[in-house]
Amino acid sequence: MTLNQEHLTLKNEVEELNKLPEFVESVCEKAGVDILLVTSLNLALEEAVTNVVLYAYQESKGLVDIDAVYDEKQIKFIITDSGIAFDPTKKEAVDTTLGVEERSIGGLGIHLVRQIMDSVDYERVNEKNVLTLQKNLT
């Protein structure tokens, strides 16, 4: 079983997000991921990376590194930034039974990521946020 790895670095600018779908689709094609799952993975990555781009660096400039590590059994996307510490896994689950007016603002992106991925893990390592999104392929 061979582990494969791909890497993408984005600036924390909204325009940079346009590079993400091509990266995800390329990795998924190499990993043999079903096209329906590719769409979901694209959505999960877009949500997670958009949050980093919009909130991690406040008003300053920074980079977002995305590593894809995969084999025939699983695919992991590891998102790393040196922005302010933020653990999205600590965000309370969204109560989707409540109406839009009754729900607090925010949290739907991480909710979506949790629904799509098999595991979502966060750690702070050497002053960096490291968010790992894993999807089992078998």
C-alpha positions as a Markdown table, in Angstrom:
| # | Residue | x | y | z |
|---|---|---|---|---|
| 1 | Met | 0.0 | 0.0 | 0.0 |
| 2 | Thr | 1.6 | 3.2 | -1.2 |
| 3 | Leu | 0.9 | 6.6 | 0.4 |
| 4 | Asn | 0.7 | 9.4 | -2.1 |
| 5 | Gln | 1.0 | 13.1 | -1.3 |
| 6 | Glu | 0.1 | 16.3 | -3.1 |
| 7 | His | 0.5 | 19.9 | -1.8 |
| 8 | Leu | -1.1 | 23.2 | -2.5 |
| 9 | Thr | -0.2 | 26.6 | -0.9 |
| 10 | Leu | -2.7 | 29.5 | -1.0 |
| 11 | Lys | -2.5 | 33.1 | 0.1 |
| 12 | Asn | -5.3 | 34.1 | 2.4 |
| 13 | Glu | -7.1 | 35.9 | -0.3 |
| 14 | Val | -10.6 | 34.9 | -1.5 |
| 15 | Glu | -9.5 | 34.8 | -5.1 |
| 16 | Glu | -7.1 | 32.1 | -4.2 |
| 17 | Leu | -10.0 | 29.7 | -3.4 |
| 18 | Asn | -10.5 | 29.3 | -7.1 |
| 19 | Lys | -7.4 | 27.0 | -7.1 |
| 20 | Leu | -8.9 | 24.6 | -4.6 |
| 21 | Pro | -11.4 | 22.6 | -6.7 |
| 22 | Glu | -8.8 | 21.7 | -9.3 |
| 23 | Phe | -6.5 | 20.5 | -6.6 |
| 24 | Val | -9.1 | 18.4 | -4.9 |
| 25 | Glu | -10.3 | 17.0 | -8.2 |
| 26 | Ser | -6.8 | 16.1 | -9.3 |
| 27 | Val | -6.1 | 14.3 | -6.0 |
| 28 | Cys | -9.4 | 12.5 | -6.1 |
| 29 | Glu | -8.8 | 11.4 | -9.7 |
| 30 | Lys | -5.4 | 9.9 | -8.7 |
| 31 | Ala | -7.0 | 8.2 | -5.7 |
| 32 | Gly | -9.8 | 6.8 | -7.8 |
| 33 | Val | -12.5 | 8.6 | -5.8 |
| 34 | Asp | -16.1 | 8.3 | -7.1 |
| 35 | Ile | -17.3 | 11.5 | -8.8 |
| 36 | Leu | -20.2 | 12.0 | -6.4 |
| 37 | Leu | -17.8 | 11.8 | -3.5 |
| 38 | Val | -15.5 | 14.3 | -5.2 |
| 39 | Thr | -18.3 | 16.9 | -5.2 |
| 40 | Ser | -18.8 | 16.4 | -1.4 |
| 41 | Leu | -15.0 | 16.5 | -0.7 |
| 42 | Asn | -14.8 | 19.7 | -2.7 |
| 43 | Leu | -17.5 | 21.2 | -0.6 |
| 44 | Ala | -16.0 | 20.2 | 2.7 |
| 45 | Leu | -12.5 | 21.6 | 1.7 |
| 46 | Glu | -14.0 | 24.8 | 0.4 |
| 47 | Glu | -15.8 | 25.3 | 3.7 |
| 48 | Ala | -12.8 | 24.6 | 5.8 |
| 49 | Val | -10.3 | 26.6 | 3.7 |
| 50 | Thr | -12.7 | 29.5 | 3.3 |
| 51 | Asn | -12.9 | 29.8 | 7.1 |
| 52 | Val | -9.1 | 30.0 | 7.3 |
| 53 | Val | -8.9 | 32.6 | 4.5 |
| 54 | Leu | -11.5 | 34.8 | 6.0 |
| 55 | Tyr | -10.7 | 34.6 | 9.7 |
| 56 | Ala | -7.3 | 33.2 | 10.6 |
| 57 | Tyr | -5.2 | 36.2 | 9.8 |
| 58 | Gln | -7.5 | 39.0 | 10.7 |
| 59 | Glu | -6.1 | 42.0 | 8.7 |
| 60 | Ser | -2.7 | 40.5 | 7.9 |
| 61 | Lys | -1.4 | 38.4 | 5.1 |
| 62 | Gly | -0.6 | 34.7 | 5.5 |
| 63 | Leu | -0.5 | 31.4 | 3.8 |
| 64 | Val | -2.7 | 28.3 | 3.9 |
| 65 | Asp | -1.0 | 25.0 | 3.2 |
| 66 | Ile | -3.1 | 22.0 | 2.1 |
| 67 | Asp | -1.6 | 18.5 | 2.0 |
| 68 | Ala | -3.5 | 15.6 | 0.6 |
| 69 | Val | -2.3 | 12.2 | 1.7 |
| 70 | Tyr | -4.0 | 9.2 | 0.2 |
| 71 | Asp | -4.0 | 5.6 | -0.7 |
| 72 | Glu | -6.7 | 3.2 | -1.9 |
| 73 | Lys | -8.3 | 3.1 | 1.5 |
| 74 | Gln | -8.5 | 6.7 | 2.7 |
| 75 | Ile | -7.8 | 10.3 | 1.8 |
| 76 | Lys | -6.7 | 12.9 | 4.3 |
| 77 | Phe | -6.6 | 16.7 | 3.7 |
| 78 | Ile | -4.4 | 18.5 | 6.2 |
| 79 | Ile | -4.9 | 22.2 | 6.3 |
| 80 | Thr | -2.2 | 24.2 | 8.1 |
| 81 | Asp | -2.0 | 28.0 | 8.8 |
| 82 | Ser | -0.1 | 30.2 | 11.2 |
| 83 | Gly | -3.1 | 32.4 | 12.0 |
| 84 | Ile | -4.8 | 32.9 | 15.3 |
| 85 | Ala | -5.5 | 29.7 | 17.2 |
| 86 | Phe | -9.0 | 28.3 | 16.5 |
| 87 | Asp | -10.3 | 24.8 | 17.0 |
| 88 | Pro | -13.4 | 24.3 | 14.9 |
| 89 | Thr | -13.9 | 20.9 | 16.4 |
| 90 | Lys | -14.8 | 22.6 | 19.7 |
| 91 | Lys | -17.7 | 24.4 | 18.0 |
| 92 | Glu | -21.0 | 23.0 | 19.3 |
| 93 | Ala | -23.0 | 20.9 | 16.9 |
| 94 | Val | -25.7 | 22.9 | 15.0 |
| 95 | Asp | -29.2 | 22.1 | 16.0 |
| 96 | Thr | -30.7 | 21.7 | 12.5 |
| 97 | Thr | -34.1 | 21.1 | 13.9 |
| 98 | Leu | -34.4 | 24.8 | 14.8 |
| 99 | Gly | -35.6 | 27.4 | 12.4 |
| 100 | Val | -33.1 | 29.8 | 10.7 |
| 101 | Glu | -34.3 | 32.6 | 13.0 |
| 102 | Glu | -33.7 | 30.6 | 16.1 |
| 103 | Arg | -30.2 | 29.4 | 15.3 |
| 104 | Ser | -27.1 | 31.4 | 16.2 |
| 105 | Ile | -25.1 | 32.7 | 13.3 |
| 106 | Gly | -22.2 | 30.5 | 12.1 |
| 107 | Gly | -21.3 | 26.9 | 12.6 |
| 108 | Leu | -23.0 | 25.5 | 9.5 |
| 109 | Gly | -19.7 | 25.2 | 7.6 |
| 110 | Ile | -18.1 | 22.9 | 10.2 |
| 111 | His | -21.4 | 21.1 | 10.6 |
| 112 | Leu | -21.2 | 20.3 | 6.8 |
| 113 | Val | -17.6 | 19.3 | 7.1 |
| 114 | Arg | -18.5 | 16.9 | 9.9 |
| 115 | Gln | -21.3 | 15.4 | 7.9 |
| 116 | Ile | -19.1 | 14.8 | 4.9 |
| 117 | Met | -15.9 | 13.6 | 6.4 |
| 118 | Asp | -15.3 | 10.5 | 8.6 |
| 119 | Ser | -13.1 | 12.3 | 11.0 |
| 120 | Val | -12.2 | 16.0 | 11.7 |
| 121 | Asp | -9.3 | 16.6 | 14.0 |
| 122 | Tyr | -7.5 | 19.8 | 15.2 |
| 123 | Glu | -4.2 | 20.4 | 16.9 |
| 124 | Arg | -2.0 | 23.4 | 17.5 |
| 125 | Val | 1.6 | 22.6 | 16.6 |
| 126 | Asn | 4.5 | 25.1 | 16.7 |
| 127 | Glu | 2.1 | 28.1 | 16.6 |
| 128 | Lys | 0.2 | 26.6 | 13.7 |
| 129 | Asn | -3.4 | 25.4 | 13.3 |
| 130 | Val | -3.5 | 21.9 | 11.8 |
| 131 | Leu | -6.9 | 20.7 | 10.7 |
| 132 | Thr | -7.1 | 17.1 | 9.4 |
| 133 | Leu | -10.1 | 16.0 | 7.4 |
| 134 | Gln | -10.2 | 12.2 | 6.7 |
| 135 | Lys | -12.5 | 10.3 | 4.4 |
| 136 | Asn | -12.5 | 6.5 | 4.2 |
| 137 | Leu | -12.7 | 5.2 | 0.6 |
| 138 | Thr | -13.6 | 1.6 | 1.3 |
